[in-house]
Amino acid sequence: MMESQKYAIVDIETTGHSQANGDRMIQIAIVIMEDWCIKKTFTSFIHPGKSIPLFIQDLTNITDIDVQDALPFEAHADYIYELLQDAVFVAHNTDFDLSFLQGEFKRVGLPNWNGKKIDTVELAKILFPSSLSYKLGDLASELNIPLNNAHRADDDAKACALLLKECWGNLLSLPQVTLEQLHKKSFRLKSNISQLFFEALQIQRNKVSKEDGFVYYNKLALRKPAKGAKDLQEGMLYPHTTKEKVELFTRAMDRFEERKQQFEMMDVIWENLNNKSEIMIEASTGIGKTIGYLLPSILYAKQNNRKVCISTYTTNVLEQLLSSEIPKVEKIIGRPINVTLLKGKKNYVDVTLFEQLMKSQDLSYDETLTVLQVLVWLSKTETGDLSELNCSGGGQLFIDKIRKNGESSEKKQAFDYYELAIQESVDADLIITNHSMLLADLVRHEPIFEEIDGWIIDEAHQFVQAAEQRDQAIFTFTNWKYIFGRIGLSSDQELFSTFQKIAVKKQKIPLKTFHQLEKVFIQMVDLFDKSMQDIVSQMKLSASHSRSNPKRVAFFDELTLNRDLFVDFSKSMQHWIDLAEQMSILFKKDIEQVAPEHKLILEQWDFFVREYKMKASEWDGIFIGTDQDYTTWIEIDQRNIPGSIRVLKKPITISSTIERLFTPIREKSAVIWTSGTLTVPNNERYIAKQLGIKEDVPLKMLQAPKQYYQGAKAFIVNDMPDIQSVSQSDYIESVALAITQIVRSTEGRCFVLFTSQDMLRKTVELIQESELLDDYMIFAQGVTNGSRIRLLKAFQKFSHSVLFGTNSFWEGVDVPGDGLSSVVVVRLPFSAPEEPTFKAKSAVLQQQGKNAFSELSLPEAILRFKQGFGRLIRSSEDKGVFVVLDRRIETKSYGAEFLRALPQIYVNKLPLQDMVLEVEHWYNNKDEDRKQVD
């Protein structure tokens, strides 16, 4: 392929995805590119012969009026077919555009188009492996490619053409060894990308200049990490007075707005850092919490030549710190900040393992694509942090194989990103980490943490969940069966038979040793199956659940399992591990004489031996060990036995874990706990007790001023039925009606928050059946495919959209500005009484003579309620309505505590119809206000 190759970049918009069901094109655009310049464009609306669905109109902004005078596809077919001749077909998802176009050609009697294709989704995944999304609009935004009207064929086709050109430029920037590996492994891809790689490789080979900026390891090129700029200036003084603070901020920030609470937070943190004392600070949205702790922390570190560590829970907050907040502080203080992001070992790539595994000849498509992504990423990353990669589900399994761990390599690593991060931490002012890394230090004891003078624990309320996740164990039947299957028997085409053939042929290990290992493996799997059969039979005998419900849950202490079976399996598994490790040691004798492809098999064998060790520990912890501080339960779905078996072991309390971690820290360092949600009315130290923080540790509450929330309106719908006095179907019908009317009054952009997945699903089904929201895009957790983040991104793309979510949506979701118009709370967010962890915690409180409702259930629900409101107003410019459909907030004595947890806003109590009229009036005024501002 020469540079004069003709590319036809195509984008189509359609009435839907199914030609078989009568879907047709409504617009097509073709951009012809040669010599990486646009030579010709063709675009036209197409009359589909049917009405365009409303959600397609919302997505594309193409209406029936736009296509009413357009010609049908038949009128353009010959010209389109001719344009594609002698061209490489390019599209952002060729599987859709090309197959739909081929279907249209067939429908009008034209022959199948034959030619090469390039899928820019596939290409972008390889060349931009750290992009958050591979949707065309997201890539265009990231790469500064003009795209004014996404989902319009003309704009999309031009953006896709520019994306192809951007990919070509990126290819030419890669080192030659990377291009050689890309080309070598690209023939298993779905589109003809190998030709692009080959042409780029030819150009690189003809270059005279030597590549620099890289470290070379075998056939890999790794980016040399940039050396951080040393700050040689003396530490600047802390601004003690309000005047000094205002002057400092004003010099660096346009339109600076003084916030009294932010200055107060800065002073409190400065004082505690210097006194090496402990404090809790609840800082509501709107006071500038992040700058409030960053500025005193950095100034303290620079003045004292010491380190401060900031620990967060969510990736969002961590990324915001690095990309937005720290640059702001650098601007404020007028000098660079030495910052190091430090995570646990398993977050980093093991370069040696990757180099070995990428040589495998039997990689799947997902694995091949991931290898290509990693090759490009290694030439760009300075951290080696695998979370920078955006891989598919199948690729993620490969990523897990190349993670660094304590046994990754017996020899010193050629290029160790984790050790690099540790070295960078030595010169850092700030170390940023996450709660799980900090908790892992209970076992690892990283020396760098010994040098820290101050700890800022942001998202402090989530430290409880992080500690619970660290101490929990989850067993799934399918995962264990997968691990067994990857080893296999001598009769299978899996790792055991491959390893046996090589080891016996090379006379490394006697055949009888493999026979012994296989015998132990068969015995081990048999004991596993018998253990699972015991669980199933005991669960069937359990009468504590309705027969009409196929899903069953039972606590361990409710069952009489045959413990000897589980112990025998544990012994058998350990026997297999011991033999497998001995075989690995035998094979490694004279390892220098072993062929590279055989070393790869050994690496895979060692990987699975490590996996089996971890699994053995998991088994013993769940099924054999007993601990009064944990609760263990079994979940099973009778429609899928034994495949649905899940066993979960979770801590009832984690205060002792946190105390073990912080006892040595408190002796020599300041500890500042901060969050937007640390208290509840009548139980201010609820979170403090969970964290094991002593009563004498001060708790300071900083609330944004009343005017910050002037754009918020709260409503209680006081004519909703009492769920106890009507059937569930009648209640759901009332909820569906209320949601429908609220959504229509605000024209979408609505979060609807449930506490029950079952009620969510039934409500969504009823709304869909009614067709009252057919012109809205509905996204529902547990119903619509995709993760929470994926659902949120999809929700944000549409103005007419509704997002239904359960507990995990109560927190950590940020949709600023016009992204959100309303939040509807269907039920006050109490935990389900039968939820196992909650049930176990309640039982412990009752044994202590305490009231489980007031000590656990109520404060937990109020915290979630506060977090639900927090999704609505994220800046002083935001406007939105907060609607509560649960009448208990008005009829129960505890309802007042929920209302007290809200900021100082007026709460309207109205019947549904009056509330809807009020919201419509508010919404129309909101639009008028916006027009006046514009």
N, C-alpha and C positions, 0 to 999 in steps of 0.2 A: 504494500500500500504506500503510495507516494503522497507528498504533501498536497498534491492537487486532487486528492480523493474527494469525491462529491458526497456530501452528507445531506440527507433529507430528514430534518428534525420535525416530528409530527406531534400534534396534540389534538385530541378530539374531546368534545363535550357531548354527552348523551342523556337520554331520558332515564337511563338506568343501566344496569350491568348485564341484563339478560336479553340477547337478541331473540332467543327462543320464545320469550314471553312478549315479544313485540317492541322491545326497546329500540330506539333509533337515534341517529346523530342529530344534534341541533346546531353544532358548529364544528368546523375543521380549520386548522391552520398548518401550513407547511413552510418551513424556512430552509432554503437551500444554502449550504455553506461550502465554500471551497477555499483552499489556502487559508483557512481559519478566519475567513471574512464572509459576511452575509452577502450573497449575490442576488437572491431573489426571495420574495415572500408571496404566499397565496393564503388568503383567508376568506371564509364565507360562512354565513349562517346557512343552515340546512333545514328545510321544512320536514318535521318528523312524521307528519300525517296523524298526529295525536296531540292532546294537550300536554304541556310540560308539568310534571308534578311540582307542587308548591315548594317542597324541600330542595328540589333541584334548582328552582328559581332563586331560592334563598342562597344556595351554594354558589351559583354561577352568575347571578344577576341577569340571566337571560330569561325573558318572559315570552309569553305567547305572542305579544305585540311585536317583539323583535323578529320573530320568525314568520309572521303571517304572510309576508310578501316574498319569502325566500323560496328558492327552487328545491325540489327533492334531491336526494343523493344521486339519482339516476342522471340528472342533468350535468353533474360534475365528474362522474365516475371515470370517464375516459381521460380527462385532463389530469386528474389525480394519479391515475395509473401510470400515465406517461411521465409525470414529474418524478416518480419513484424509480424509474428505470436507471440502471447503472449507478445507483446510489446505495450508500449504507443507511439503512433505516434506523433512526435514532428516536427514542422516546423515553419519557420518565415513567417506566413500567411498560416495557414492550409487550409483556404478556397480555395486557389489556388493549392498548391502542392498536397493535398489529393484528391481534386475533379478531377484534371487532371490525377493523377495516377489511380483513380477509373475508369475514362473513358478509359484509356489504358487497364486496366485489362478487362473491358467489351468488348473492341474491339477485344482482342485476345482470348476471351472465358473463362476467369477466373471469379469466383464468386466475388461479392462485398466483400472488406475487412471490417471486423467488429472489432472494438476495441475502446479504449479511445484515446483521442487526447489532446495535449497541444499546444496552439498557443503562441509562445514566443513574438509575438507582443503584444498580450493581457496581458501576464504576465509582460513584461517589462514596459508597460504603468502603471501598478499598482505599481511595485516595484521601478521604477525609474521615478517618476511622474514629475521630473523637467528636464528630458532630452529634448534637443532641437528637436530631431528627433528620430523616432523609426524605421528608416531604419537600416538594419543589419550593413552596413558599418559604419554608424554614431555611433551606439551603441558600435560597436567593437572599434572604435577610442576612444570614451569616457571612456570605461572600460579597455583599454589597452589589448584587445583581439587580437591576431595575425590574420590578414586578408590581405594577400598579393595581392590576385586577387579577388576583389569583382565581383559578378555575374559569378563566376566559381563554379559549383556545389560542387566540392571537398572541396575548401576553405570555401565556404559558409556553408556547412554542419558541418564542424569542428568548425567554429566560432559560429554557432548556438548551438552546443553541449556545448561549453565553456560558452556561454551566459546563457544556462539553469543552468549550475553549478554555475555561478555567481549569478543568481537569487536565487538559493537555499541557498547560503551563506548569501545573503542579508536578506532572510526570517528569518534565524536563529538569525540575529542581532536585530530583532524587539521585542519590549516588549510583554509580554503575552496578555495584554488586547487588543492590536492592532491586534494580531493574532486571538484572539477570535472573534473580530468584522469582520475581513476579512473572516474567515471561515463561519460565520453566514450568510454573505451577498453574498457569492461567487457562490451560486447555480443558480443564474440567468445569469451567464457568458456563453459565447459561447463554451468554451472548459473546460476540466475537471481539472481545476486548484484547485478546492476545496480539492482534495486529497492531493496536496502538502501542502496547508495551514494546513490541519488536522495533517499531519505528523510532521510539524514544531511545531505546537501547543503542540503535545504530548511530544516532546523533551523539549520544554520550561517548561512545567508543571513539568517535572522530574528534572529540575535544582534546586539545593539547594540554590544557591546565589540569593539574592534579586536584582531586576533591580534598577539601580540608573541612575542619569542623566536625569530623567524625572519628570514632574509635572503631577499629575493625576487629571482629572476633569471628574466625572461620569465614563463613559466607554471609555474615551479618554486618551491617553498618549501623552504628549506634551514635546518636547525637552526643557531642561533648557537652556536658552541663555547663551553663554559663556561670561564671563566678559572680557571686553577689557583690554589689558595690559596698565597700567598707565605709562606714560613717566615722570619719576621723574628727568630727567636731565634738566639742565638749557638750555634755548633756545640758539641755535648756531648762530653765526654771519653770516650775509649775505655776500656773496663773491662779493665785489664791483668791483675788477679789473678783467681783462680778465685772468690774470695768476691764480688768486684764483679760478675762475670758472673752468678753464681747469684742475687744480689740483683736484678739488672736483669731477668732472665728471670722470677723468682718474682713480681715486682710485676705482671707482665702476663699470666702464663699459669697457669691452674689446673692442679694435678697435674703441675707441671714435673718432669721427670726429667733429672737432670744426665748429660750425655754427655761424657766426657773427650775423645774424639776430635773432637767438634764444637768444643770450646773450643780444642783444639790447632790445628784448621784455621783458626779465626778469627785466632789469633795469627800463624800463618804468613802469611796473606793480608795482615794489617795491616802486618807487617814488610816484605813485598815491595812493597806499595803505597807505603810511605814511602821505600823504597830505590830505587823504580823498577826493580826487578829482575824476573827471569823464573823461574818454577817450575812444575812439573807436580805435581798432587795427585790421586792415585787415592783416592776416598772411597766406600766401599762403601755399599750400601743399609743404612739403620739408624743412620747417624751424624748425620743432619740436615744434609746437604751444602748445600742451598739457603740456609737461614738462616745456615749457616756462612760463606758468602761474601757474602751480602747485608748482614749487619750491619756488618762492617768496611768494606765498600765505601761504604755510606751515611754512616757516621760520618767516614770519610776525606773524602768529598765535602763534607760540611757543615763540617768543621773547616778545610779548605783552600780552600773556595769554588771547587772544581774539579769536574770531571765524571768519572764512571766509567761505562764501557759494558759491558753484559752481552750476550753473543751466545749464542744457542741454536740448535739444529737443528730439533727437532720443534715443531709447533704446540702439542702437549699441554703441553710444558714452559713455553713462552712464556705460554700461558693460565694455567697454574698460578702462574707468577710474578706476573702482574697481578692475578688474582682472589683468590689465597689467601695466597701467601708475603709479598708486600709489605705487605698490610694487617696481617699478623702483626707484621712489623718495626715498622710505624708504632705499633702498640700497645705494643711493647717499649720504643721510645725516646720514646713519648709526644708525638709531633709528626708533622705531615704530611711526606710525601716527594714532591718534585716529580719525576715520572717521565714520560718520553716514549717512546712506541713508534715506532720509525722503520724504515720498510721502503723497498724500491726503488720508483721512480716508478710502475712498472707495476702496483703493488698498489693504486693510488689511482684513483678515478673521475675522468674528464674530464667535468665538468659541461656544457661547451659541446658536446662530441660527443654526449652523451646527449640533450641538448635538441634537437639536430638529428635524431638517429636515431629518437627516439620519434615523430616526425611521419610516419614512413613508413606508407603505406597497405596494404602487402602483408606485414605481419608474420605469422609463423606463430603457432599457439596458444602454444607454449613461449616465443616471443619476446614475445608480448602479456602473458603472465603475468609474465615477468621485468620488463617495463617497469613494470607495476603494482607489483611488489615494490620496484623501485628508487625509484619515486615516494614510496612510504611510507617507505622506508629513508632517503631524503634528508631527510625531515622529522624524523628521529630521530638519525641518526649524527652524531657529533662528530669523527670521524676521516676519513671518506671511504674507509676501507680496504675494498676489495671482498671481502676474505675474510670479512667479517662476514655476507655474504649466503649464503643456502642456496638455490641454484638447481638446476633440473633440468638434464639433459645438454644438451638443445637450448638452454636458456636460458644455459648457460655460454658457448656460442659468441657470443651477443649480448654477454655481459659482457666477453669478450675484445675486442670492438669499441669499448668505451667506456673502456678502460684509458688512463691518462695515459702519454704517451711524449714523447720529445724533440721530436717534430714535431707534437704534438697540435694546436697552434694557433700561428699566426704572431703573433697579438696576445696581450697579457697576459690571463690567464684571469680571468674575473669572480670566481670563487671557487676557489682552488687549494688543495686539501687537503694536497698534498705540501709546498708552501711553508709552509703553516700548521704542519705537523709540524716542519719545520726551525726555524721561529720559536720554537715551544714548546721545542725542544731547547736554545735559548740560555739559558733559565732553569732547565733541569733539573739535578737532582742525579744522576739515573741516566738513561742512555739504554739502552733495550732494543731489540735488533735481532736479526736472524738471520744465520747464516753466509753465506747467499747474498748478502745486502745488503753484508756486510763484504767479500766477495770481489769484488763488483761495483765496489767503490771502487778497485780496480786500474785501472779505466778512467775512472770518473767523477770521483774525487777530491773528495768532498763536504767543504767547508771545516769543517763542524761537527766532523768527526772529528779535526781538527787540535787541538782544545781538550781532548782526553780525556787524563787522567793515568794511568788504569788500565784494562786490558782483562781481563775475566773471560770466558774461553771455556768455557762449559758444554757438556756432551756433546762433549768435545774429540775423542774418537775418531771422531765423525761429521764432523769438519771435513775429513777425507780424502775421504769420500763427497761432501760438498758441493762440494769443489774439483773432483772428477772430473765431477760433474754440470754444473758451470759450463763446463768445458772440452770436454765431449762434444758430438757432433752426431749427430742421428738423422734419416735420410731414410726416408720411407715413400711408396710409389707412390700409395696412395689419397689421401693428403693433398695431394700435388702435383696430382693430377687434379682434386681438389675445387677447388683454387685456380684452375686453368685454366677449369673449368666456370663459376665465378662471374663471370668476365669475358665469356666466350662470343664469338660472332660476330654479324654484323649480322642474320643469319637467325634467331638465337635470341632468346628473351625474357629476356635477361640484361642485365647492367650496360652492356656495350659498346653494344648497340643503343639502350638508353634514353638514354645519354649522347650518342650520335651524333644522335638525333632532336632533342634539346633544343639542342645546340650549333650544329647546322646551321640549325635553324629560327630561332634567335636571331642567326644570322650571326656567331657567335663564332669558329667554326673552319670552314675550308673542307672540303667533302665529300672532296676528294682526299686530305686529310691523314688522314682516317679510313680511306680505302682503303689508304693506305700502311701505317698501323698494323696493319690487319687482315692484310695480306700478311705482315708481319713476324711477327705472332702465329701464323699458320698454319705458317710456316717453323719457328718456335720449337717448337711442339707436335710437328711432324714429327721434328725432331732429338731431342726428348725421347723419343718413341716408339722411334726407332732406337737410342738409347742403352740403353733398357730391353731391347730385343730382343738387344742385344749381351751384356748381363748374363745374360739367360736362356740364350742359346746357350752361353756360357762355363760357366755353372753346370751345364748338362746334360753338358758334356764332363768336368767334375770327377769323378774316380773315387774320391775320398777318402771317400765315404759309401755306406752300404748302399742298394741299390736298393729293399729292402723298406721303408725308412724314407722317407716322402714329404717330410720336412723336411730341407733341406740347408743346410750352413754352409760358407763358403769365405773364406779370407783374400784380401785384394786381391793380395798378392804371389804367390798361387798361380794367379792368372788372367792371361790376356793380353788385356786389354780394349783396344779401339780408342780410345786416348786422344784422337785428333783429333776424334772424335764429341763427346766431352764438352766439349772446348774450344770447338768450333763452337757447341754449345748455349749455353754461357756467354756467348759474344759476341752471339749472337742475342737472348738474354734481356736483356742490357744495352742493346742497340739498342732493344728494345721499351720498356724503362724510360725511356730518354732521351726517346723520342718522347712517351710517356704524360705525362711531367712537363712537357714543352713545351706540350702541349694543356691541361693544368691551368692553367698560367701564362696562356695565351691566354684561357681561360674566366674567369679571375679579374679581368680588366680591367673596370673599372666594376662591381665586384662589388655595390655598393650598389643597383644597378638590377636585380639578379637576384632573382627570386621566391624565397621561402623554400623551397618544395618543390624548386626547382632547385638551391639551395644544398645541400640534403640529398643530391642525386645527386652533386654535386661532392665532398662529404665522403666518400661511399662510394667514389668513384673514387680519392681521395687515400689512403683507408685501404688499398685493394688495391694501389696503387702502392708504399706502404710495405711491405706484405706481400711483394710481388715482390722488393723490394730485399733484404729479409731472406732470402728464398729463394735469391736469387742468391749471397749471401754464404755460405749453407749449402752450396750446390752446389760453389762453388769450394773451400771448406774440406775437403769430403769427397772430391770426385772429381779435383781438379786439384792442390791443394797437397800437398806431401810433407813429412812430419815424422817423424824417427826416434823421437821421444818418444811417438808415438801408434800404436795398432793399429787397422786398419780391416777390417771383414769384412762379408760379405753373407749374409743369411738369406732362404730362399725355401721355400715349400711347393708341391710339384708339383701339388697338388690345386687350387691357385688361382694360376694364372700369367696375367698379371704382377701381379695384385692383391696378392699376398703379399710382394712384394719389399720388404725392409728393409735399409738400409745403416747401419752404426753405426761411428762413429769415437770412440775413447775414449783418454784418456791412460794411458800405462803407468806413469808416475810423476808425482806432483803436488808433490813437495817444492820444486821451483824456483818454482812458482806461489805457494806459501805463503811462501817466503823473500822473494820480491819484495814481497809484501803487508806482511810484518812487519819487514823491515829498517828502514824509516823509523820504524815504531812503536816498535821496541826502543830506538831512540836517545834517546827522551824519555819513554817511558811504561813502567809495569809491565805484564807479561803473565802471567796466571795461567791455565794449562790445567787443567781439572778434569773428571772423569768417574767413573762407577762402574766403568769397565772401561778401564784404560790399560796394564795389564801382563799378561804370561803367564809361567809358570814357565820358567826357563832362558833367557828372552829378554825381560827386563823393559823394554827400550827399543825394543821392536818398533814400537809406535805412535809413539814419539818419532822414530824414524828415518823413518817414513812422512811425518811432519809436517815433517821437515827441522830438528828441534830439536837443537842442538849437545849434545855429550856432557857439557859442563860445567854444563848446566842441571840443577839438582837435581830428583829425583823422589821425592816423599813418598807413602808408602802408609798409608792409615788404614782399618783394618778394624773393623767392629762387633764388640762382645764376643761370646763364644761363646754366651751365654745368649739372644742375639737370635735364634739359629737353632734353639732348643730344640724348636720345633714342626715341624722338617723331618726327614724320613727319606729316605735314599737307598738304592737297591737296584740291584745288577747281576744280571740274570737269566743264570746261568752254564750253563744247558742249552739255550740257543738254538743253532740250527744255524749253522755257518760258511757264509757266503754263497758262498764260493769252492768249497765241496764239495757243494752241492746246487743244483738248478735254481732259477731265479728264482721259478717258480710255487710250488715247495715252500717256499722261504724266505718268500714273501708269505703263504702259508697259515699258517706258524708265527707270523708277525708279527700277522696278523689274529686268531688264537686268543689270543695274549698280550694284545693290546689289549682284546679283548672281555672277558677275565677281569678285567683291571685295572679297566676301566670299571665292571663290575658290582660289584666289591669296594668301590669308592669311591662308587658310585651316581651316576656322571657327574661333571660339572664337570671335564673332563679335556682338556688340550692334548696332541695327538700331533704331534710334530715330525719331519718328513722332510727329506731333502736332495734327493730326486728327485720331481718332479711325477708322473712315470710310475708310480713305485712307490706314491705316495700314491693316485693314481686307482685302480690295480688293487686295492689293499688295501681302499679304501672300497667298491668294487664287490663284492668278495668278502664283506665284512661285511654289506652290504645283501642280497646273495643268500642268505646264511645265515639271515637274519632273527633273529639272536641279539641284535641291539640294536634291534629294531623298536620297543621302547617308549622309545627315546631319540631326541632330535633330533640329527641328524648334520649338521654344517656343514663343508664341505671347500673349501679354497682352490683355485681353478681348476676346481672341479666345481659348487659352489653359486654361483649368481649373486650378484654384489655385491662391493664393495671390501672391503679388509681390515678397515676400521673398521666397515662395515656387518655383516660376518660376526661380528665381536667383539660388537657390540651385540646381535645376534640370539642368540648363544651365551649371553650373560649373562641373558637373559630366562627361560631354562628351567633348572630344577634338574637335570633329566635330559638332559644335553647333552654332546656331544663335538665338539671343534674340531680338524680336521686342517689343518696348515699347513706351508709350506716355508720357505725362507730368510728371507723378509721378516717372518715371525712370530717369529724368534729374538730380536728386539729391539723395544723401543718399545711393548710391549703391557703394560698395567697392569690387573690384575684383583684389587683388594684384598680381603682378608678371605675370606669363604666363597665368593667368586666362583670360586675355583679350588681343586680338591682334589688334582690330580695332573698332573704333566708326564711324558710318555713320550718318550724320545729313541730313535727307531727306528735311526738310523745316526749315528755320529759325524759332525759337520757339516763334513766336508772339501768343498772345491769340486770340482766335476766336472773331471777332467783336461782335457777337451776344451772347457771353457768358454773362449771366445775371449780375454777380458781376462786371466784366470788363466794361460792358455797363453802369452800374449805376455810377461807378467811373469816367468814361469818361464824362458822362453827367454833373457831378458836376464840373469837371475841366473846361468844356466848359462854364458853367454858371459863372465861376470865370474869364473868359476871357483868359484861358490858353490853350495851344496846347496839346490835349490829347495824340497825337502820341509821341511827344518829352518828355512829362512829365510822361507818364505812359507806353504806349505800347512799345516804344523802350528800355528804361532801363530795363523793366521787361524781355524782350526777350534776351537782352545782358547778364543779370544775369544767365538765364537758359543756354545760350550758354557757358558761362564760366564754369558752373557746368557740362555741357556735356563733355567738354574737361577734366575736373577734374576727370572723371571716368577712364581715360586712363592711366595717369602717377601718380602712388601713391607712388613710391619710385625712387631713382636715378638709380636703376637697371632695371626699367620697360622700355619696348620698345613697341611702337604701332603707328598706323596710324590713323589720324583724317581726315575724308573725308566729305566735304560739297557738296551736290548735288544741292543746291539752288543757282541759278545764281544771285539772287538779291544781294548776298554778293559782287559781282563784278560789277554789272550794276547799282546799286542804290547808291546814295550819302552816305546813312547811313551805307553801307556795311563796310566802313573803320573803323567804330566804333566797329563793331564786331571783326574785326581782331586785333584792338588795345587792345581788352580785353584779348587776348591770351598772354601767356608768350612770351619771346623772342625766337621764333623759326621761321625758314624760311618756308614760305607758297608757295607751288608749284601750279601754275595754268596750268592745262594740259587737253587735250581731254581725254575722258574715256579710250580709248585703250592705250594711252601712259602712263596714270596714272596706269593702271593695270600692264603694263610691269615694271614700276618703283617699284611698290609695290612688285611684284614677286621677283625682284632683291633684294630689301631690305630684304624681308622675308628669302630668301635663304642665304643672308649674315648673317642674324640674327642667323640662324641655325648653320652656320659655326663658328660664334663667340662663340656660346654656346658650340660647340664641343671642341673648343680650350680651353675654361675655364674648361670644364670637364676633 
